[in-house]
């Protein structure tokens, strides 16, 4: 994953709805972004990424799936460790995941 000179963004609940559309908007931007697409389901996250990558083939932006369930401390810690490994920081977090009451 090449993130040099890119704004690093993590979006929870990004495989559908508002999170997906936020990721889509960043993919359309002229600014270089690396988006961590947070999804409870890796399969659904990968489907979302495939759809976005087929629509936007520009190499200035990149999207990577991160499995995260915001209701699970273990899942949050695992996502943290993934980001910590590379690139080691975030510029923006969009805490979008919805939880039923």
N, C-alpha and C positions, 0 to 999 in steps of 0.2 A: 504494500500500500504506500503510494507516494503522497505525502501530505505537506511537503515543503512548500511554503508560501501559500497555503490554503487556509481558509477559515475552517476550524474544526467544530462541527455541530453534532450534538446528540439529541435525537428526537424520540421520546417514548411514545408507544402506541402509533408507530409510523407506518404500519402495514395497511392501514385503511383510514377512511374518514379524514378528519382535519390534519392528522399527522402525515398521512400520505400526501395530501394536497400541499402541505408545507414543504415536504421533501421535493415534490414536483416543482414548486415555485423556485426552490434553491437550484434545482437541476436546470431550470430555464434561465437562471441569472447569468450575467456576463462575468460575475466574480467567481474566482475559483474556490469551491467548497469541497470538503470531505465530510459526508454525512454518515454518522452511525445511525442506521435505521433500527430503532429498538422495537422488538416484537416478542410477545410471549411464545409464539410458534415460529421456529426457524423456517419451516416449510412455507408458511404464509409470508414471512419476511423475504425469503428468496424469490417467491412469486412476484412480490411488489418490486423488488430490485430488477428482476428480469423485465417487467413491464416498463419501468422507467428507463432502463438502459436501452431498450429497443426504440424508445421514443427520443432519447437524448444520447447520441453517441459521442458527444464532445469529451475529449480527454481532460479538459480543464476541471471537470467535476468528477467526484467519485463517491460511490455509495457502498456501504458495508453493513451487513446484517449483524446485529448483536442481540442474542437472546436475553430478554429481561422481562421478569414479572415483578412489577413494582410492589406487589403485596408480599413478596418473599425476600427477606434479608439476604439469604444465600444467593439468590438470583441477582440482586443488586450488587452484592460483593463480587460476584463472578464478572458482571459487566464492568465494574470498576477496574478489576484486574486486567481485563482485555484492553481497556482504554489506556491504563497505566503503562502497559507494555509498549504500546505504540499508538499514538504519538506521545503519550504521557501527560497530555493536558487537553482541556476543552476551551473553546472560545465562547460557545453558546450552548445552553441547554434549553430545550423546549419540553417541559414536563406536561405532556399531553395525554398520557394514558388514562383511560376512564376505568373506574371501579364501580361495580354495582353495589348498592346499599342493601 
